[in-house]
Amino acid sequence: MTAGVRAFRGDGKNARASADFYPTPPEAIRALLSPQGDGDRIRHLGSVWEPACGDGAMVREIRAAGIPVCASDMIDRGCPDSWQADYFTCLRSRCPVVITNPPYNLANGAGGARWVRHAVEMPGWSYLALLLNAEWERSQAVRKLLREHPYSYAWHLGWRIDWTGAGSPANWHTWFVWDRDSVSEMEVRFLDKVAP
């Protein structure tokens, strides 16, 4: 697939991008990396692995913030300096920080939260941030996962992400964070947009 072009299946407002590919608009990662977010913590830990890098939308922003990134994805979508790898065969994190917008069909309850379970049970990371729908934690499969692996805190975004550029986005999103050095448990925090 050509970078920047997404194939959709279905029709109307329920259409989904092929392989659930939605490049992350820059304001979501900029807010997380800001001083009001977790920027200081992430920089302290030193390097980031982006295991669902797609075309490199988040990778570019993390690198622009001066943080080293290694990047991979199951499908080669043209992210510079990345490698193609089946995420589920990765048995250890490549870096102390993992930040990604995982494929929602594998992260949500209907997908058994399989992607998230693999992430939280993987050794090698200290900080894990996953960008998910704000209602992600409501399904039974996700609640079961969270009883076993509660997140440390959630950064609710103060704006709706426009994933397709079509305007009028319908959903709210949240950075769910697991921090192995944190004493927080399922605390709620809020993030606003930051200037580029």
Buried (B, 14 or more C-beta within 10 A) or exposed (E): BEEEEBEEEEEEEEEBBEBBBBBBBBBBBBBBBBEEBBBEBBBEBEBBBBBBBBBBBBBBBBBEBEBEBBBBBBEBBBBEEBEEEEBEEBEEBBBBBBBBBBBBEBBBBEBBBBBBBBBBEBEEBBBBBBBBBBBBBEBEBBEBBBEEBEBBBBBEBEBEBEBBEEEEBEEBBBBBBBBEEBEBEEEEBEBEEBEE
